[in-house]
């Protein structure tokens, strides 16, 4: 498959201080027609990655990257006028809490018609007709009446369908969905996931699906990238990564998800908490919380240096992890441990 989005060595800093790395060397590829899920705990940098991709980082955050391209276009070199055309056009966005993202003074129809007129160059009357058709297409009942409604008159599920219609109005090649089912009940959540999957298949678009919920991710993702404290620590095919996670953090996420409750129906909780960006060191960010590092007697090595993403020796070649414990053969010889200790 051809790459639609390429991110190489993306770093986000707070001002000029090199120690405040909110994102640190993030590299991602999303292929045409693919759903890549970016997962991790709250504060891991998932939403910041999305904002960096569309160049909407709040001040004083500054992004640097070796490459950032979508559909072959260099986003780092694009001027603000061109970026305004890319946002909502080539790249569509879905956000958390859709009712808060809708302008309370504008009707549903006005929200959807704006990108139809802007990117489709439709007349006002044609945009009104297309709006009703698009609202119906995303499963909104009584679309003519709903087009005249305001945000406060919508349920959470209907509001997210409006956001999907608005995002699709620009005919994007990439849809960035940032926690699109947060705060929705289970039935509506399943409906929204099916709608996103159906539109992705119908339009041939790619999706960057951001979530902390592996149960949700398992229903939609082709590949998964796991983020911890601003770093990608593991990535690979979704089914394989969820069935055989290699990084201790990924294993912990799977164990504390609804995918694997223990025999008593209890969920595992990851001890400790992720450190802030200011506390980042040269070693593995997860090491202070990692029982596997302690069990393998690799605490000092894990704290001193972090390996590159590498094939861990099991599964497909594109399943990689950033971990000395998972890839002991990659460890420096002076710190290597007997394999049976891993």
N, C-alpha and C positions, 0 to 999 in steps of 0.2 A: 504493500500500500504506500501511496505517496504521503509525505508529511504535509499537513496543513499548517500546524503551528510548531515552531521550533524556538525553544528557550534554552540558551546556553549561558551558564555561569551567571545567573541573575542574583545580584546582591542589592539589598535595600538597607541604607544606613540612616541614622537619625542625625542629620547635619553632616559636619565634616569629621566627626569623631569615628575613627575606624573600629573602635571597640563596640559600638552600638550597632551590631548587625542584626536587623530584624529578620532578613532573609540572607542566607549565606551560601552562595554558589549553587543555586537551584537550576537544574537542567531538566527539561521536559520535552517530549515530542508527542503531538497528537496527530494521528493519521486521519486521512479523509474517511468520513463515515464511522468514526470510532468514538466510543464513550470512554474517556479517561476519568477515573475518580481520584480526587485528591483528598486524603483522609488524615485525621489527626485530632487530638484534643483541642478544645478551645484555647486560643492563644498560640497555636503552633505556627501560624503564618499563612494559613490557607486563604483567607479573604484578602490578606495583604498581597499575596501572589496575584490574585485576580485584579486587584486595583493597579498593581504594577504593570500588568499586561495591557491594560487599556489606558495607562498613563494618567491615572486619577488619584495618585497618592496625596494624602494631606500633607501640608507643610508641618515640620521641617524635613520630612522624609525625602530621600533622594535615591533613585534607582540607577544602578550600573549593570551592564550586561555585555557579554561577548557577542551575543546575537539575540535578536528578538524579532522574528518574522512571522507573518500570517499570510497565507496564499502567495508566498514569494515576495511580499512587500516588507521592507525594513521599517518597523515601527519606531525604532530609535531615531531614524532620519526624517520621519514624517513631521511636517509642521502642524501647528495646532488646528488649522483649518482642515487639513487632510485627516487628522485624528478625529475631528468631529464627524467627518463622513464615515470613518471606519466604525466608530461607536454607533450602534444602532443599525449599521449597514452590514459590513463584513462580519462584525462581531455583535451578537445580541446578548443582553444581560437579563438574568432573573435574580432577584435579591430575596433575602430573608424578609419576613413580615411585609408582605406585598401591600397591605392597606396603608402602611406608613410611607410607601414609595409612591403612592398615587397622590396627585395634587388634589386636595380636598375641594378646591374651587372649580375644578374642571370635570366635565362629564366623562363617563367611560368612553363614549364615542369620540370625544376630543383627544383622549390619550391615544387611541388606536389610529385615528385618522391622521395625526401629525406625521408619523413615519411613512404612512402610505403616500401622503402628498410630497413629503420630502425626498423619499428614495424612489417612489414609483411615478413621481411627477403627474399625479392624478389631479383632475379638477376637484373642486369642493364637492360637487354632486356625486362624482364617481367615487371619491373617497368615502362618502357616507354610505353608498351602496356596498363598497368593498368591506367597510367596517362591520356592517351587519352580517355579511357572509363569513368574515373571519371569526366573529364572535360565535356564530353558529358552528363553525368548523372546529373550534376548541371545546365544544360541548356546553356552551352557555345557553340555557333555555330562554325562550322569549327574547331573542337578541335585539329586536327593535326597541323593546321597552328597556332592556338593560343598557342600551347605548345612551339612554337619557338619564341614567342613574349616576349617583355620586359615590365616592369611596365609602362614606359612612353607612350607605345603604346595602353594602355587599357583605356576604360571609367571607371568611378567610379563603375557602376553596374557590369561590367565584372570583375573588380579587386576584388570586394567583393565575386563574385562567385568563383574566384580563391582561395580566402582565405577560403571559405566554403569547397571547394574541398580539400585544404591542411589540414584543421581541421578534415575532415571526413576520411582522408587517414589513420589516426592512430586508426580508429574505436573506438572513445571515448564513454564512458558511460555517461559523463557529458560534455555538451558544454556550455562554458561561452561566451555569446555574449554581448560585451560592446558597446552600442550605435551603432549597426551594420548598421543602416540605416541613420545615420547622413550625411548630405550633398548630399543625393540622392534625385532625384525628386520623386514626388508622385507615378508615374507609376512604376518606378524601385523599390522604397521602398516596394510597394505592392507585387511585384514579389519576392523580397528577403524574405519577411515575409512568403509568401506561400511556398517558397523553404525550409526555416528552419522548418516550421510546417510539411511539407511532409517528410523531412528526419528524423525528430524526431519520427514521426509515423512509418516510414519504419524500422528504426534501433532500436526503443524502447529506445532511449536515453533520458536523462533528460536535461533541459535547464535552466540556470540562465540567464535571459534576463534583461540587465541593460539599463534603459532609463529614460529620463526626460519627455517623451511625452506620456501622458495617452491615447491619441488617438491610438498610435501605440500599446501600451501595451494591450488595450482592444481587439485587434484583435488576440492576440496570447497567453495570459497568462491564466493559470488555477488558480493560486493564486498570490496575490500581497503583497509585504512588502514595507512599506513607510518609507524612511529614512530622518531624519532631523538632521543636525549638528552631524553626527556620531552615532545617536541612531535610533533604530527601534521604530517608534511611533504608527504604526498600521499595522496589517496584517490580511488577511482573503481571502476567495474565491473571485476571481476577479469580477465576475458579481455583487455579493452582496456588495463588498467594493465600487465599482464605483457607484452603485445605491443608497447606503445608507452609505456614509462615516461617521465615528464617531469622529475622531480626527479633531480639527479645521484646522490643517495644510492640512490634506487630503481633507477636504471640499474645502479649498482654492485652492488646486491644481486642483480639478475637475472643480471648477468655472472658473479658468483662462485657462482651456484647451478648445479645440474645441469641446468637448463633450457637453458643456452646454453654448453656447452663449446666452446672454440675448435677450429680445424681439426686441431690436434695433440692434442686431448683433454685439454688443460690447463685448469684453472680459474683465474679471475682472483681476486686477493686485494686487498681494500680497504686502501690504505696507512694507517698510523697507527692510532689507537684513539680511541674516544669519550671525551671529557673527563668528569670527575666533576661532580656537580651544583654543587659549590662554585665551579666555573670558568665557569659559564654567564654569558653577556654579552647585550647587547641585540641583537647580530647573529645571523646564521645559525650554529647549533651545528655544522653540517657544514663550514663554510667552511675551517677549517684542513686538512681532508683532501680538499678539492674541487679537482680539476684543471680542471673546467669554469669555475669562478669565475676562475681564473688565466688560462685561455685567452681568456675574454671580457673580461679587464681590468676585472673588477668586484670585485676583492679588497677594496678599501676600503669600497665600498658594502655588500657582503655582510657584512663584519665590523662595520659601524656600525649597521645596521638590518635587520630581517627583515620581509618582506612578509606580508600576510595570505594565507590560502588563497584562491586565485582560479583561475578558468578560464584555462587557458594558451593557448587558441586552437585546439586540435586535439582531435578526439574528441567525446564526449558532454558535455553541459553540467554533469553531476555529477562529471566528472573534474577535480579541482582539485589545485593544487600550491602550495607555499610557497617560491618561488624567483625571484630576480631574473633569473637566466640563462634559465630556462624561460619567464618572462613579462616580457620586456624592456619591453613597452609599459606595464607597471605601475610601472616605475622612475621616480623623480623626474627631472624634465627636466634638472636640473643634472648628473646623473650618467649620463644615457642614453648608450648606446654604439651605434655604427652596427650595423644588423642583421646585416650580413655578418660581423661579428666574433664573433657568438654561435655 
